[in-house]
Amino acid sequence: MGQKEQERLHRAMGYLGLRAPATAAGLLQLTAELVKAGVLEREAADRVKDAMACDLVMSRPRTAWKDEFEVSVRRELDRLFEGDLGPKA
């Protein structure tokens, strides 16, 4: 991953609220590599994504509605897991 992509990933994870960006970046990359290599099935990657989403939803801001926040978090995680790092700077 190049410097610009890494910066976009960092911003996207911060926006999403991932509290340990370095760990999250590594987990995203590792999951993608394992799926690509055929070592990890898509369903397993989805379970990783679900675990992340559940934790993020539990720590949502008090002002956010749970259902709306969860939809937003899952949409953003889907984007990150598919390699969409958001707008280019």
Secondary structure, DSSP 8 states (H G I E B T S, - for coil): --HHHHHHHHHHHHHHT-S-HHHHHHHHHHHHHHHHTTSS-HHHHHHHHHHHHHHHHHT--TTS-HHHHHHHHHHHHHHHHTT---S--
